[in-house]
């Protein structure tokens, strides 16, 4: 979970840097643009995997009788 959060924060910082550089009339370096472009979707997918894993863990730990 920490990896997904860290990736999301770094990606948002990269988006802010790209916007700030564009407002100043400069082009952002490729690594900053790539981080902004690919980091947020990767973080979203990691968080989605965590949610699915949590749901699966709850189902495994549930009572065997069910409802």
Secondary structure, 3 states (H helix, E strand, C coil): CHHHHHHHHHHHHHHHHHHHHHHCCCCCCHHHHHHHHHHHHHHHHHHHHHHHHHHHHHHHHCCCCCC
